[in-house]
Amino acid sequence: MTTFSAHDAEAALVGEAIPLVRLLGAAEKGARLLLVQPGTAARAERALEATPWRYRAGNRGVHRFGRHSLFSWDGGTSVALVSGLPAAPLPSRALAALERRVWRHANETPSGVREPDSIDAALVAAVQIVRPGFPRPAWRREFLRLTELNDAEAETAAAREVGVALSLWLARRAAGLDPLADEPRATAYEQVWRASRLLQRGMRSRRLSAFLEGAPIPGHAVFRTRFADREVDSGRGVFLPVPFSEELLGAGLERLVDTRNPVVVEVGTGCGAVTVAMASARRDSDVHAVDVSGRALRWARRNAQRLGATNTHFYRGSLLEPLPSTLHGRVDAVLTNVPYAPRAYRQVSWDDMPGTVEGEGEDGLGLPRSLAVGARRLLSDGGWLVAQIATEQVEAFGTELGTLGYGDYERVAVRAGDAIVVARLSVRG
């Protein structure tokens, strides 16, 4: 599979004769922040819309009123398009003087992409470091790199010219550098940033931080995902569908090829990507989806309605508990990717997730194990359990399935530490 790169994205824009300045990304693998002019922003979005993106944000929800859109592709490439320098929670015009200077001094590279003068780039980085929102380590690295190249007095003079002298002073101090002067007087805009930082520090709210960031962030904004040749939406507090879940869908579809009018259950549906794709691919199916999150189910229902997946039913609750008893013994396949990450793998970044990824129990298999037990009541003779778990859990989980009355398990897909396991319920005697 050919990976779409950040250079490919830039080439698509240059090919449409769209002037752009690369604000961030020359040294950052797979990520770009590109400045375009307001008059060409819509054309730039259309150019990237025509590429094989996986995730798209910025033109839905509250961000549809902003000047920031985001595209991501499989393999980790992401491009943010801005039609004004990021200044949230203020509008981009707060940095209009700096933006005019960026366009005036930008140098064109052999690829046709412009890059800002090193002093202008340092000022942009300084503002991004000190304005409120989430931490921005990439901007800090860029600022440190640039300050080694620039004359400090020339930086300070330019900062005074465009009204960001205090931001430069604070960025130098935050980066452990000598501020070189007494603290400058704040402009009205810088006073707003300072007050917002104090509010953010006092409230410690991730929702507030996301608002102050001003850019679409997974779990805090409306995203559109291309999944199994369809496009599904998700919003705040809801996981984005991941590409590997297409393998979960594919494994389920493959095992239902010879089944007429299949009855399918998906547990942990999220925004409904797998359920809607299953229902769309098999119009003769009857698909029942469960999730503990009411917010996720609202998005799932919207996606089903928008995509015409009328053969779907959604239930809120834990595992199989909310499903009606009329399904007992009638289900042909149960699909699931409920949380399974082992506790030993816990990372601080998991706290930033819109939901939990950590599984129950020391081995993380508590939920898949409970589901496998309960699924025996639902599955028909020879019905399938299709589960997404960690690769290292496959053998232990497969062995347990054998003790629960399932036949030999099979690992049908593996990617980046995750696996899809299928097992068939033995015919009851």
DRENVEX-105345 format. One line per 10 residues: their letters; for each residue z, y, x of C-alpha. Coordinates in pm, 1 decimal. Example, Ala and Ser with C-alpha at 12.3 -4.5 7.8 and 13.67 -1.06 7.14 Angstrom:
BEGIN
AS> 780.0:-450.0:1230.0 ~ 714.0:-106.0:1367.0
***
This chain:
BEGIN
MTTFSAHDAE> 0.0:0.0:0.0 ~ -102.2:338.4:139.6 ~ 182.1:590.3:151.2 ~ 113.6:942.6:31.6 ~ 246.1:1177.6:300.3 ~ 359.6:1538.5:304.3 ~ 48.7:1618.2:507.2 ~ -160.5:1467.4:225.4 ~ 14.0:1695.9:-23.2 ~ -51.6:2001.2:192.1
AALVGEAIPL> -414.7:1896.8:236.4 ~ -453.1:1870.3:-141.4 ~ -334.8:2229.8:-177.5 ~ -542.3:2364.3:111.3 ~ -844.6:2182.6:-32.7 ~ -804.7:2392.7:-347.6 ~ -797.7:2711.5:-136.0 ~ -436.8:2782.8:-234.6 ~ -258.9:3009.6:17.2 ~ 78.3:2863.3:112.3
VRLLGAAEKG> 355.0:2905.7:366.1 ~ 555.8:2606.8:487.7 ~ 913.9:2732.6:472.5 ~ 1075.8:2403.0:567.0 ~ 949.9:2066.1:674.6 ~ 757.3:2081.7:1001.6 ~ 1038.9:1890.8:1171.3 ~ 1178.4:1721.8:859.5 ~ 1035.8:1375.5:792.1 ~ 877.6:1341.7:451.3
ARLLLVQPGT> 1004.8:1669.0:298.9 ~ 838.6:2006.7:250.7 ~ 932.4:2339.2:91.2 ~ 613.4:2534.0:31.8 ~ 586.6:2896.6:-78.5 ~ 289.5:2985.6:-296.4 ~ 199.2:3306.5:-473.0 ~ 285.7:3345.1:-843.0 ~ -81.3:3378.6:-933.0 ~ -167.1:3041.3:-777.7
AARAERALEA> 149.0:2848.0:-872.4 ~ -3.9:2682.4:-1180.5 ~ -311.7:2578.7:-982.7 ~ -91.7:2438.6:-705.9 ~ 101.6:2229.9:-958.8 ~ -221.5:2095.4:-1106.2 ~ -341.5:1995.2:-759.6 ~ -26.8:1790.0:-695.6 ~ -24.2:1660.0:-1053.2 ~ -352.7:1484.3:-968.3
TPWRYRAGNR> -188.2:1287.0:-686.0 ~ -3.0:951.8:-725.3 ~ 344.4:1106.8:-754.9 ~ 643.6:897.8:-864.5 ~ 885.7:1174.4:-974.5 ~ 811.5:1519.8:-1109.8 ~ 1054.2:1798.0:-1204.8 ~ 1068.7:2169.4:-1260.9 ~ 849.6:2214.3:-1567.0 ~ 1097.7:2076.3:-1821.6
GVHRFGRHSL> 1446.9:2167.2:-1939.4 ~ 1605.6:2487.2:-1807.7 ~ 1388.5:2473.1:-1494.1 ~ 1071.6:2534.1:-1693.3 ~ 1166.8:2902.5:-1681.9 ~ 1208.5:2902.0:-1303.3 ~ 973.8:2924.1:-1007.7 ~ 1057.7:2589.9:-849.0 ~ 885.9:2254.6:-905.6 ~ 932.9:1925.0:-726.2
FSWDGGTSVA> 707.1:1625.5:-662.2 ~ 813.3:1299.3:-494.5 ~ 608.5:997.8:-391.8 ~ 690.8:638.1:-304.3 ~ 792.5:613.2:58.9 ~ 1021.2:916.7:57.5 ~ 776.7:1207.8:65.9 ~ 881.4:1508.3:-140.6 ~ 732.5:1854.1:-182.8 ~ 903.7:2147.9:-349.1
LVSGLPAAPL> 676.2:2430.0:-460.4 ~ 830.9:2775.5:-497.7 ~ 652.2:3089.8:-608.4 ~ 930.4:3308.5:-472.1 ~ 1199.4:3265.0:-206.2 ~ 1495.3:3066.8:-347.4 ~ 1770.9:3315.8:-432.3 ~ 1965.7:3138.3:-710.2 ~ 2167.8:3221.8:-906.2 ~ 1969.8:3544.0:-868.7
PSRALAALER> 1597.2:3567.1:-946.6 ~ 1354.8:3543.8:-655.5 ~ 1288.7:3916.9:-669.0 ~ 1627.2:3962.5:-498.7 ~ 1446.7:3856.8:-180.1 ~ 1121.5:4039.8:-251.5 ~ 1137.8:4246.8:67.2 ~ 1191.6:3937.1:280.3 ~ 915.1:3752.1:95.8 ~ 666.1:4034.1:159.0
RVWRHANETP> 757.5:4020.9:526.3 ~ 708.8:3640.7:533.3 ~ 357.7:3665.7:389.4 ~ 268.2:3959.5:614.8 ~ 367.1:3789.6:941.2 ~ 282.4:3424.7:861.1 ~ 55.2:3246.3:1108.5 ~ -210.4:2997.4:1000.4 ~ -195.2:2652.0:1161.4 ~ -501.2:2431.0:1235.9
SGVREPDSID> -433.2:2242.4:909.3 ~ -477.2:2561.2:708.1 ~ -106.2:2582.8:620.0 ~ 71.3:2902.2:722.1 ~ 408.3:2909.8:893.6 ~ 643.0:3208.6:897.5 ~ 712.4:3409.4:1210.1 ~ 1022.7:3267.5:1381.4 ~ 1235.7:3573.3:1300.1 ~ 1135.3:3570.7:934.1
AALVAAVQIV> 1196.0:3195.1:922.1 ~ 1545.1:3245.7:1065.9 ~ 1625.6:3503.6:796.9 ~ 1505.0:3270.8:520.8 ~ 1718.6:2992.1:668.1 ~ 2021.4:3222.6:692.3 ~ 2000.6:3309.7:323.4 ~ 1967.6:2943.0:224.7 ~ 2274.7:2855.4:430.8 ~ 2502.4:3116.0:274.6
RPGFPRPAWR> 2390.4:3136.9:-88.2 ~ 2589.4:2921.4:-333.5 ~ 2498.6:2569.9:-441.8 ~ 2505.8:2238.3:-259.3 ~ 2527.9:2214.1:123.2 ~ 2188.4:2246.3:293.6 ~ 2206.2:2069.4:632.4 ~ 1828.5:2085.3:688.1 ~ 1841.2:2465.0:670.5 ~ 2132.4:2470.3:914.1
REFLRLTELN> 1932.0:2261.5:1163.7 ~ 1634.6:2492.1:1119.0 ~ 1849.7:2802.0:1170.2 ~ 2000.8:2667.4:1492.0 ~ 1655.4:2577.1:1624.1 ~ 1514.8:2920.9:1548.6 ~ 1803.9:3125.1:1683.6 ~ 1747.1:2964.7:2022.8 ~ 1391.4:3103.7:2019.1 ~ 1457.5:3450.6:1881.2
DAEAETAAAR> 1594.3:3769.8:2027.6 ~ 1925.3:3828.6:1848.7 ~ 1882.7:4206.7:1829.4 ~ 1535.9:4169.7:1678.3 ~ 1675.9:3927.0:1419.7 ~ 1952.2:4170.6:1327.7 ~ 1709.6:4462.7:1295.9 ~ 1479.2:4261.4:1069.8 ~ 1775.3:4149.7:856.6 ~ 1880.6:4513.4:804.8
EVGVALSLWL> 1522.8:4604.6:710.3 ~ 1506.1:4348.9:427.2 ~ 1869.7:4371.5:310.1 ~ 2012.1:4040.0:434.1 ~ 2219.0:4158.6:731.0 ~ 2541.6:4012.0:591.0 ~ 2367.5:3679.5:520.9 ~ 2250.9:3657.9:881.9 ~ 2600.8:3747.5:1005.0 ~ 2762.2:3480.5:785.1
ARRAAGLDPL> 2502.3:3217.8:882.7 ~ 2568.3:3278.8:1250.5 ~ 2939.1:3241.4:1195.0 ~ 2893.0:2925.9:981.9 ~ 2674.7:2775.7:1256.0 ~ 2939.9:2842.0:1520.3 ~ 2741.4:3123.4:1683.4 ~ 2861.1:3466.4:1789.9 ~ 2792.7:3710.5:1499.6 ~ 2730.3:3977.3:1768.1
ADEPRATAYE> 2861.6:4265.1:1552.8 ~ 3119.7:4365.2:1296.2 ~ 3070.4:4228.1:945.7 ~ 2794.4:4431.6:774.9 ~ 2834.7:4580.7:429.2 ~ 2709.7:4351.4:154.6 ~ 2415.4:4447.7:-61.8 ~ 2454.2:4413.2:-438.6 ~ 2271.0:4079.0:-421.9 ~ 2490.5:3950.4:-142.4
QVWRASRLLQ> 2798.0:4047.9:-344.1 ~ 2673.0:3825.2:-626.5 ~ 2626.6:3533.1:-384.4 ~ 2975.3:3589.1:-243.4 ~ 3135.6:3597.7:-589.4 ~ 2944.0:3284.9:-689.8 ~ 3063.6:3100.7:-379.0 ~ 3423.2:3190.0:-461.3 ~ 3376.9:3069.0:-819.9 ~ 3220.5:2747.3:-696.8
RGMRSRRLSA> 3504.7:2687.9:-450.5 ~ 3764.4:2746.2:-719.8 ~ 3608.9:2530.9:-991.2 ~ 3480.0:2241.6:-777.1 ~ 3232.4:2149.9:-1049.6 ~ 2916.7:1961.6:-957.1 ~ 2753.1:2088.6:-1273.5 ~ 2824.1:2446.8:-1166.0 ~ 2696.1:2371.1:-815.6 ~ 2374.7:2233.4:-962.0
FLEGAPIPGH> 2329.8:2549.5:-1169.9 ~ 2392.1:2771.7:-868.2 ~ 2147.7:2563.8:-661.4 ~ 1863.1:2676.7:-884.5 ~ 1645.0:2375.4:-800.5 ~ 1590.3:2051.5:-994.5 ~ 1825.3:1779.6:-865.8 ~ 1823.4:1415.1:-982.3 ~ 2102.6:1356.2:-1231.9 ~ 2128.5:1729.2:-1306.9
AVFRTRFADR> 1778.8:1817.2:-1430.1 ~ 1497.8:1680.1:-1642.5 ~ 1270.5:1453.3:-1437.6 ~ 954.2:1268.4:-1534.1 ~ 899.5:928.8:-1370.1 ~ 578.5:730.7:-1346.7 ~ 681.1:374.1:-1421.9 ~ 448.3:79.2:-1487.4 ~ 153.4:308.4:-1570.2 ~ 362.9:514.7:-1811.4
EVDSGRGVFL> 561.7:836.0:-1781.1 ~ 923.4:845.1:-1894.3 ~ 1170.8:1132.7:-1894.7 ~ 1539.3:1145.5:-1802.8 ~ 1791.8:1425.1:-1784.9 ~ 2138.7:1524.7:-1672.0 ~ 2376.8:1235.6:-1617.8 ~ 2102.9:971.2:-1628.8 ~ 1968.3:760.4:-1342.2 ~ 1602.4:792.4:-1246.8
PVPFSEELLG> 1411.5:464.0:-1285.6 ~ 1351.7:313.4:-940.9 ~ 1022.1:154.3:-833.9 ~ 1184.3:-186.3:-771.6 ~ 1267.4:-214.1:-1140.6 ~ 893.8:-261.8:-1197.6 ~ 951.1:-601.5:-1033.7 ~ 1221.9:-673.1:-1291.8 ~ 974.1:-588.3:-1566.4 ~ 699.0:-793.5:-1404.8
AGLERLVDTR> 921.8:-1098.5:-1367.4 ~ 1013.7:-1077.2:-1735.2 ~ 653.9:-1037.2:-1849.8 ~ 537.7:-1327.2:-1635.3 ~ 788.3:-1563.6:-1792.9 ~ 684.7:-1463.2:-2143.6 ~ 310.7:-1511.5:-2098.9 ~ 303.1:-1824.7:-2314.8 ~ 563.2:-1704.6:-2568.2 ~ 439.4:-1565.0:-2897.8
NPVVVEVGTG> 635.6:-1280.8:-3057.9 ~ 904.9:-1285.7:-2786.7 ~ 1252.5:-1146.0:-2846.1 ~ 1377.1:-960.9:-2537.0 ~ 1708.6:-798.4:-2444.4 ~ 1758.4:-546.9:-2163.5 ~ 2112.5:-459.7:-2056.0 ~ 2163.1:-132.8:-1866.8 ~ 1845.3:28.4:-1997.3 ~ 1919.5:383.9:-1879.8
CGAVTVAMAS> 1634.6:607.9:-1996.4 ~ 1455.5:300.8:-2131.1 ~ 1181.4:265.2:-1868.0 ~ 1184.0:-117.3:-1857.9 ~ 1234.4:-155.2:-2233.2 ~ 955.4:86.3:-2326.5 ~ 717.9:-69.3:-2073.8 ~ 798.0:-419.8:-2201.0 ~ 749.8:-315.5:-2563.0 ~ 422.0:-139.8:-2478.7
ARRDSDVHAV> 283.1:-428.5:-2273.9 ~ 379.0:-682.5:-2541.0 ~ 320.1:-519.2:-2877.8 ~ 412.9:-847.9:-3045.2 ~ 759.8:-842.2:-2889.2 ~ 1092.2:-731.8:-3034.8 ~ 1291.3:-555.1:-2761.8 ~ 1663.0:-476.9:-2785.9 ~ 1820.6:-245.6:-2524.3 ~ 2186.5:-176.8:-2444.0
DVSGRALRWA> 2361.0:91.4:-2237.8 ~ 2713.7:231.0:-2219.5 ~ 2584.2:588.1:-2193.9 ~ 2502.3:774.5:-2511.6 ~ 2320.9:1037.8:-2306.7 ~ 2096.7:772.8:-2147.7 ~ 2020.5:619.4:-2486.8 ~ 1911.9:955.5:-2625.9 ~ 1649.9:975.6:-2351.5 ~ 1551.9:611.9:-2409.9
RRNAQRLGAT> 1490.9:675.9:-2778.4 ~ 1289.4:989.2:-2700.9 ~ 1072.1:798.1:-2454.7 ~ 1017.8:515.3:-2700.4 ~ 917.4:758.0:-2973.7 ~ 688.4:965.9:-2750.0 ~ 511.8:656.6:-2614.3 ~ 484.3:482.9:-2950.4 ~ 709.5:188.2:-2863.2 ~ 813.9:125.4:-3221.8
NTHFYRGSLL> 915.7:-235.5:-3151.9 ~ 1238.2:-125.7:-2977.6 ~ 1603.8:-113.0:-3082.4 ~ 1883.4:63.3:-2893.8 ~ 2257.9:-5.5:-2893.4 ~ 2549.2:165.3:-2724.9 ~ 2818.1:-53.3:-2572.9 ~ 2915.2:-281.0:-2286.8 ~ 2689.2:-569.5:-2184.8 ~ 2597.5:-780.8:-2490.0
EPLPSTLHGR> 2887.4:-673.0:-2713.4 ~ 2695.9:-435.8:-2947.9 ~ 2406.9:-673.6:-3019.9 ~ 2393.2:-823.0:-3370.3 ~ 2486.2:-1187.5:-3422.6 ~ 2144.0:-1243.0:-3580.8 ~ 2005.1:-1258.0:-3225.6 ~ 2217.7:-1558.5:-3126.4 ~ 1996.3:-1840.9:-3008.0 ~ 1675.9:-1640.0:-3065.7
VDAVLTNVPY> 1631.1:-1442.6:-2742.2 ~ 1355.4:-1551.2:-2504.5 ~ 1458.8:-1335.6:-2206.8 ~ 1754.3:-1120.7:-2100.3 ~ 1673.0:-862.2:-1831.3 ~ 1940.7:-669.5:-1645.6 ~ 2017.0:-448.4:-1348.1 ~ 2378.2:-365.5:-1431.1 ~ 2583.6:-234.1:-1132.8 ~ 2615.1:-494.4:-858.5
APRAYRQVSW> 2670.9:-315.7:-525.6 ~ 2958.0:-482.4:-334.9 ~ 3270.8:-270.7:-291.5 ~ 3247.7:-300.6:87.0 ~ 2921.7:-105.8:75.9 ~ 3074.1:194.6:-96.1 ~ 2946.1:530.4:32.5 ~ 3063.8:885.5:-25.8 ~ 2718.0:969.2:-165.2 ~ 2789.8:736.8:-460.5
DDMPGTVEGE> 3020.4:1007.9:-596.2 ~ 2710.3:1223.8:-647.3 ~ 2540.5:964.5:-867.7 ~ 2503.3:1030.6:-1242.9 ~ 2670.8:692.8:-1307.3 ~ 2823.1:404.2:-1118.6 ~ 2633.3:172.0:-885.1 ~ 2940.9:-12.4:-760.3 ~ 2978.3:-356.5:-912.8 ~ 3300.1:-506.2:-1043.2
GEDGLGLPRS> 3508.4:-734.4:-823.4 ~ 3510.2:-768.1:-446.9 ~ 3162.8:-922.6:-438.2 ~ 3014.8:-677.3:-690.2 ~ 2895.4:-955.9:-919.5 ~ 3152.2:-909.7:-1195.8 ~ 2908.7:-759.8:-1448.3 ~ 2607.0:-987.6:-1377.8 ~ 2844.5:-1285.5:-1390.3 ~ 2989.5:-1182.2:-1728.8
LAVGARRLLS> 2641.1:-1117.1:-1857.4 ~ 2521.2:-1460.8:-1750.0 ~ 2810.1:-1619.2:-1939.5 ~ 2747.6:-1419.2:-2257.1 ~ 2370.6:-1459.0:-2245.3 ~ 2405.8:-1830.1:-2317.9 ~ 2490.3:-1742.9:-2681.6 ~ 2179.4:-1529.7:-2717.2 ~ 1916.8:-1728.4:-2530.6 ~ 1707.5:-1988.9:-2700.9
DGGWLVAQIA> 1666.6:-2328.2:-2534.8 ~ 1468.0:-2259.2:-2219.8 ~ 1526.2:-1883.7:-2243.7 ~ 1520.7:-1677.5:-1925.1 ~ 1780.5:-1467.7:-1743.2 ~ 1613.2:-1210.6:-1515.9 ~ 1857.6:-1013.7:-1298.5 ~ 1837.7:-753.7:-1025.6 ~ 2109.4:-800.3:-761.1 ~ 2158.8:-756.5:-387.0
TEQVEAFGTE> 1968.5:-994.5:-160.0 ~ 2289.9:-1118.2:-0.2 ~ 2427.6:-1210.9:-344.7 ~ 2137.8:-1436.1:-444.1 ~ 2272.4:-1768.6:-317.1 ~ 2623.3:-1724.8:-458.2 ~ 2496.2:-1597.8:-793.1 ~ 2233.8:-1870.2:-817.5 ~ 2493.9:-2137.9:-750.8 ~ 2715.8:-1998.0:-1026.7
LGTLGYGDYE> 2424.3:-1998.6:-1269.3 ~ 2390.9:-2372.6:-1213.1 ~ 2751.5:-2427.8:-1320.6 ~ 2688.2:-2221.8:-1637.3 ~ 2408.3:-2441.4:-1764.5 ~ 2107.5:-2265.9:-1615.5 ~ 1842.1:-2458.1:-1426.5 ~ 1742.0:-2396.9:-1066.5 ~ 1727.4:-2026.6:-987.1 ~ 1434.8:-1858.3:-811.4
RVAVRAGDAI> 1421.3:-1540.3:-608.0 ~ 1090.7:-1382.9:-709.0 ~ 1100.3:-1040.9:-540.3 ~ 1283.8:-872.3:-253.6 ~ 1276.7:-511.4:-137.3 ~ 1510.9:-303.0:76.9 ~ 1817.6:-522.5:23.2 ~ 1762.5:-587.1:-347.9 ~ 1626.1:-896.7:-517.9 ~ 1507.2:-1022.0:-855.7
VVARLSVRG> 1650.1:-1360.4:-955.4 ~ 1530.2:-1568.2:-1249.8 ~ 1690.9:-1874.9:-1403.6 ~ 1616.7:-2071.9:-1721.8 ~ 1879.9:-2187.6:-1962.6 ~ 1872.6:-2564.0:-1982.0 ~ 1775.3:-2723.5:-2311.5 ~ 2088.1:-2795.2:-2509.3 ~ 2156.9:-3163.1:-2576.6
***
